[in-house]
Amino acid sequence: MTKETASEIETDSSSRVEQIFSALISGLREGKYVPGQRIRDRDIAEAFGVSRTPARDAIGRLHSRGLLEVAHGGLAVRTLSPLEVVELYTVRQILEGSAARFAAQHASDADIFAIESRVMAFGEEPDPKGRAKINRHLHRAIRDAAHNSFLVRTLDELDVALSLLPGTTYEIADRSKAAYLEHVEILKAIKARDPDAAEAAARHHIAQAQQARLSPRLSRPD
């Protein structure tokens, strides 16, 4: 086997693990894998049509990122305590607030258009899961508009942890309308180039999201 061939095989294997890992993260966000559910390499290998080695490696990445915990001799999707949820949202308030502040300072016209188009799309989307997806794209647009690569990477890491939270707060009556209005306030502040107002609006938005996340009205998967 040549060095080039060995390198190609290694790259292909790494790519396969990355694809499985990303798909598992998406599965967590979409509720395919729920807190407490066992994750077995043979099940993942079968689901993705791969050998158990890349499946095991992808599961290992989930475990190392704190998304899985040891349970009954195996690994299961981690269950966050209410205190951990509060801690997660507390950090998110700070980071998303900073992203909005930097966006107000550095966003280009194209950045602002991207944010505004997603705010409008969010307001027009009737499905809670669809709104959740657009919401992720909206927050991504704000992060991109901040033009701070270190902040973006930190928020991306936080997003991985957020995938542990089941369901979506947009299942709660009136939360979608409130979130839309919160998004509008963030957009207004960014367009006005007002960093203080943008940060305050973003922090308020995340605080309201935390309150909704901890609400007993949020449905839980069986």
N, C-alpha and C positions, 0 to 999 in steps of 0.2 A: 504493500500500500504506500503510495507516495505521500509526502507531507501535505501536498495540496488536497488530495482526496481525504486524508484524515481531518484536515481543517474544515473541509466542506461538511463532513459528517458531524463534526463537533458543532459547527454553526447551525446545521439543520436541527440537531438535537436541542440546542439552546433555544432556537426559535420555536420549536414544538412545545417546550416547557413554558415559554413565555405566552404562547397562544392559549394553552390550557389554563395557566394562572389567570390571565385576563378574562377568560370565559367564566372561570369560577368566581371571580370578583363580580362580574356582571350577574351571575346567578344569585349571588348573595343579595345584590341590590334589588333584583326582581323577585325575590322571595322563593326561588327554586331550592335554596338551601337555607334552612332556618336555624335560629339559635337552639343548641342542644342536639341537632341532627348529626349522626355519625357520618364521617367522611372516610371512605375506604378506597385504597388505591385500586383494587380490582374493579370496583363500581365505576370509578372515574376512567380507568383504562377502557372499560367496555363502552362507556358513554361517548368517549372521544375516538374510539377505534384505534387506540395506540397500545403499546406494551405497558407493563406496569412500571417500568423504570421512569419514563417521563412523567407519568401520573404521580408516582411517588415523589419525584423532585418538585413538581408543582405544589403538591400538598405540603411538602417540607417548607416551601416558601410561604405558604399561608400560615403555617405554624410559627415560623420565625418572625413574621410580621404581627403576631399576636391575634390572628383571626381564628385560630383553632386552639382548643385546650384539651388536655388529657382527660378522658372520661371513660370509665369502665374498661380500662386496658387498651383503649384506642384513642382516636382523635375525633372531636366533635366541634361544630361551630360554636364559637365562644358566645356566652351570654353576658351582656354588660349589665352591671347593677345600676340602679337609679343614680347613685353617686358618680359612677363612671360616665354616665350620659351627661350629667351636669358638667363634669370636668371637661369632657369632649367639646361641649357647646361653649364653655367659657373660653377655651383656646380658640375655637372657631370665631367667636365674636371679635377677638383681638385681631386675628389674621384677616378675616373678611373685611373688617373695618379698615385695616391698613391697605388692603387691596383697593377699596373704594377711594380712600384718600389719595393714593398714588395715581389712580385712574383720573381723578379730577385734576391732577397736576400734569399728567403726561399723555393722556389719551389723544390720539389723532382723530380727525373727522371720521375716518373709516372705522376706528375702534368704537366711537360713539354710535355710529350707524349700526354696527353689529350688536351692541348692547340694546339699542332701541328696538331693533327688529325682533329680538328675543323677548323683550318685555311685551311687545304687542302679540307675539305668538303665544306667550303664556296666557295672556288675557283671553285669547280666542279658543284655547284648547279645552274641550269639555271633559276629557277623561283624566282622573287623578294620576294614573301612572304616566300618561302622556305629559301632564303638567310637571311631574317630578323629573322627567327626562329633559324637558325644555329648561327647567330650573337649573339643572346641572350645566347645560350649555350656556345659560345666561351668566351664571357665576364664573364659568370658564372665560367668557368674553370680558368680564370685569377684570379678572386676573391678568388676562393678556394685555388689557389696556393699561395695567399698572406698570408694565415694562420693567419688572423686577424678577429676574429668573430665580433667585433664591427663594423669594416669597412664593412663586408659583410651585416650585418643587416641594416646599413645605406644605402648602395647601393640597397638593396632589397626594402627599403621604397621609394627610388628615382624611382625605376622601376615602382612602382604603379603609380606615377605621370606621368611617360613617356607613360603610357597606354592611356593618354588623347590625344596623338598626332596621328592624323589620317594617314592612309596609311603608306608607307615605303619609305625612301629616295632611296631605291634601284630601284624604278620605274624610276628614273632619268637616262638618258643615261650616260654611263661612270662612274657613281658613284660606281657601284659594282666593277669594275676593280680597281678604285682608292682605295676603301676600302680594297680590297684584298691585295694590295701592302702595305697599312698602317698596316694591320694585320701582314704581313710578317715582317715588321720592328720591331713591338712590340715583336714578337716571337724571332727574332734574338737577340734583346737586352736582353731578359729574358734568353735565352740559353747562352749568353755571360756573364751572371751574372753582367750586367752593369746597376745598378739602375737608374743612371741619364739618360742614353739613353732610357731606358724602359719607364720612366715617361714622357720624352719629346715626345716619339713616341705616347704614349697613349693620351697625351693632344692634340697633333696635330691631331690625328684621330678624337677625339671628336669635335675639332674646325671645322674640315672639315664636320663632320656630321651636326653640327649646321648650317653651311653655306648652306648645301643641304636642310636642313629642312625648312629654310626660303626662299628658292628659289621659284620664281613664276612658275618654271617648274614642281614642285611637284604637282601632281594631287590632287584635293580635292573631297571628296564624295559629291554627289548631296544632 
